[in-house]
Amino acid sequence: MKPRHAAPLPTLAALALLGLATACEPSKPTTPPSAGSPSFSATKSQPDDSAALVARVQQVNQQLAAQGYNVAIEGIDFLTIGNGRPGIRIHQEGFRWVPNDPRRDADGTNITYLFDQSNGVTASGLSAGQTEAAVDAALATWAGDRALKKVTIIKRADSGADPTIFDFFFFCGASPCGGFGNPFLADIVDAGFYPRAFFEAVGGPGGGRGILAFSVSFIFVTASGVPTDINGDNYLDTALNEVYFNNTFGDPANDRVGNPWGIDVALPGIDVQTVALHENGHSLGLGHFGPPPTAVMNPVYGGIRHSPLPADDAGMNALWRSWPNP
């Protein structure tokens, strides 16, 4: 992975505008997550192989709260090749974006995204321009889908500032896999391509070989760790979403060289646009389903899929048909 571009933490005034500040200025976490501080709600029942990740996420959430941040990780969804891998949820309730939410510096009723160009190059030989164009095509597909006809998806330019925080809490060797950035530069951040070690750290043993990409959803919480529902729609309030792609695929130095990232590439290659369509489906609120039926949102990669299928449309329509009303 290309070294992350450094950016200073926002000042208190900026944090207040972004909805991150509480009564006192939060400071950047400087140590691995530790227990203590506000209590979060009981964890949703998880498969045994997800228990370690759930525990790690809870530690991260405790540290974010201890430092004065009012966001918490709520869910992680994995797209895999081969065997599927269950995602995690911290609460039973679902979560959705809130229009005009000042806590995330919302662009009215629009949903915004950006692509982190500093991590756009792949070990398989794709340029940042190629991968960014594939992600743009995926978001344009969702934006043009009839199920999202009431939603405008807007791209924000990459300013060079670090737009992610999740990667800070997992180690690639002796150092964090990324910096602690400003997560409200856009609602959705496609963070680019990260090393195998990051996916092992998040997904556990074998994660680096089997996980193509994953999406991390954060929600807003109170100072005591209670999830919020400010618009009364009976869903937790989505704060931000980050998407990470696994750069091990196509890397000549490892055992996934035969499954390279590519553009409009058939299996055994991995098509960037297809994976981006799936992961940004999570960013917009969809979970996994099937197969059957066959869908973009199937949890295991099945080759090129550049258009939502009926099950995908039905799910999106249920999420967005009343937007911007609850």
N, C-alpha and C positions, 0 to 999 in steps of 0.2 A: 504493500500500500504506500502510496505517496505520502510523505509527512504531512500531517494536518496543518493547515494554516492557523496561526495563533491569532486570537482576538481577545482583547481585555473584556472582563465581565462588564455588563452594563452598569451605569451608575444607579443610585437609588431612584433618581427621577425617572430614568428610562425604565427601570424595573417596575415602577409604579404604573407607568403607561402600559407596560406589557402585561400587567396583572400578576407579576411574580412577587412583588414586595408585600410584606406584612407591616406590622408596626415598626419594625426596625430593619435595617438594611441586611439582606441575606448575604452571606459570604460564600465564596466558592468552596465546595467540598474538597478537602485536601487529603483525606485518608479513605481507605476502603470502608464500605458501609458497616456500621455497627448497630447493635440493638439499642433500645432506649427511646425516649421521646414519645410522641403521641401514639395511641393505639389505633390500628386500622381494623376495619370490619373483618369478620370471620372469612377465611378463605373458602372459595368454592371448592368442592371435592375435586381432586385431580388424580389422574393415573399415577402410579408409583414412579414411573420414569420421569415425571415432570416435577416431582417433589423438590428436588435440589434447585431447579430453576425458580419455582415458586418461593422458596426460602430466600434465594438471592434477591429476587425482586422485592420481597418484603423488606429486606435489609436496605436496599436502595431507597425505597419509599420512606423508611424511617429516617435515613440520613437527609433526604430532601426536606422532610418536615422539620428536622432539627435545625437545619440551616435557614429556615424561613420561607421555603418555596411551597406554593400551594398547588403543586401538581404531583401526580403519582402515576406510576405505571399500572395500567389496568389489564392489558392483554398483549400477548405475543402470538403471532400466527406464522407457521413455517410452511414453505413450499419445498417439497423434496423431490429427489429422483430416486426411484426404487421404492423402498418401504416408506410409508407415511410416518409422520411424527406429530403427536398431539400438541396443539397449542395450549396456552394457559389463560385463565381468567381469574381475577382476584375476587370478584363479586358475582352474585347470581344475576343482577340486573344488567340489561344492555346499556349501551352508551351511544350518544349521537352528538353531532355538531349542533351548536346553538347559534342561530343567526344574530348578527349585530352584537356579539359577545365582546365587551370591552376588555375582558381579562386576557384575551389572546390577540388584541389589537385587530379585531375582525374587520375585513373589508366589506362592511355592510352584510348583505346576504350572499356574497360571493365566497367561494372556497379557493384558496391560493395554494400554489406549490412552487418549489424551486428544485433545481438539480445542482448538486455540489460538484462543480466541474473539476475540483482538485483531485477527486477520486474516480474520475471517469474512464481512465485508461484500464484495459484489461490485460492480463498476462497472456491471453489468447491472441492479442494483436489488434484489438479494436481501439480506435482513438476516442477521446472524450467527446468529440463532435458526433461520432457515430452512436455512442451509447446515449448521449443526451437526446439526439433526434429520435431514437427508439422509445425513450421514456416519454418524450413530448407526444409521439404518435399514440401511445397508450392512453395518456390523459385526454388527448383530443378525441379518442374513440369514446371514452366515458362521457366527455362533455357533449358529444353529439348524439348520445343514446337517448331514445325517446323517454326512458325512465327518469332521466335527469333534465328534462326540458325546462324545469323551473329553476335550475341551478346554473350559475355561470362559474366556470373553473378558469382561473386566471394564473398565468405564470409570472413569477417574480424573478428578476435578474439575480444571478449569483454575485453578491457584492465582494466576495473574498473573505468575509467573516465566517467563522465556524458556526454552522446552523444546527448542530446536534448536541445532545447531552448523554444519550443512552450509552454510547461507546466509551465514555469516560469511566464507567463503572466496571468495565471488564478489561482484563489484562491480556496483552499480546507479548508474552515473555515477561520482562521485568517492568514494563511500562504500560500505562493505560492505552487502550486501542485508539483513543481519540481524546480531544480536549473537551473541556466543559464550555460549550458555546452558548449562543443566544438562540433558544429554540423557537422563538416567535418571529423569525424572519419570514416565515410562511407557515400556513396551517400544516401542509404536508411537505416533508423534505425527503427527496430521493437522494440518499447520502452517498451513493456510488458503490464501488467495489472494494471490499475489505479482505484481509488475509485469512487464511484457513484457521489460524489460531483464534481469531475472534469468534468464529462459528463453533469451534470446540469449547471455548469459554462459555458461550451462551447456551449451546445445545447439549453440552456434555460429550463424552467419548463417542466418536463417530459423527458428531455434528458437522465437522469440517468436511467430511466426505459426502454426506448425504443431503445437507441443506443447501438449496440453491439460493434462497433469499428468505427474509422474514420482515414482517411489519410489526412495529411497536406502537401501541396506542396508549396515550396518557390521558387522564381525566383531571378535572379540578377537584380539589378537596379543601376543607376548612382548615384552620390552624390546628384543630384537634384530630385531623385525619378523616373527617366524615365527607364522603362524596357529595357533591352538590347537584341540584336540579333546579336551576334558577328560573326556567321557563315552565316548570310544572308539567312536562310531557311524560313524566314517569320513566325517564331515562337519565342515566348519569351524563354529565356534561363533558364531551370530548374537548381536550385542551390542545393536543398536538399529535402528530403521527410522524414516525421516522421509518424509512425503508432502507434495508441494507442488502447488497448483493455479494455473493461469495466468489472471490477472485481465484479460487483454487481450480475452477473449471477451465480447462484448456491450458493450465500452467505446465510447461514442459518439465518442471522440476518435481512433479508429483503424480500420483496414480489416477488423476482425473484429466490427464492430457487428452484422452480420447473423447471427452465431452466438452468441447470448447464453446465459450460464448460466441455468438455470431449474429448476423443480421439476416432474417428470413432463412434461417438454416434449419434443415430437418434433423431429426434424431439420427445419430447419437449426439449431434450438436445441440446447444441450448439457445433458443431464440430470445434475445433481450426484450423485444417488444411484448412477447407473450408473457414472460415473467413479470414485466412491469405492469401489464394490464391486470394480472392476478393480484399483485401486491398492492397496487393502488385501488383495487376493488376493496381490499381490507381497509385502506386509508379512508375510503368513502363510507365505510360502515358494514360491508358484507363480511360474513363468516364463510367457513368452508361448507360445502355440501356435495354429496355423491362421492364417487359414482356408484350406481346410477342416480340421477341422470348425468350425462356428459355435460361439463360446464367449464367455463374459464376458472371458476372458483373451486374446482376439484383440488384436493390437497396434494396430489402427486402429479408431477409434470407429465403431460401426455402429447407433447409435440406442439406445433404451431397452432395457436388460436388467437386471431387478431380481432375477433368480433364477439361480443356477448351472445350467449345462447339463451333459449327461452327461460331456463331456470335462473340465469344471472339477471335477466331483465325483470323477472317476477320479484326477485329479492330486492333489487334496486328500487323498483316501483313502490314496494312496501315501505322502504326507508325514506323516500324523497317525495312521495306524491303530494304531501300536504305542505311542503316547504314553501315559504318560511314560517308557516303557522305550526304550532305544536301538533 
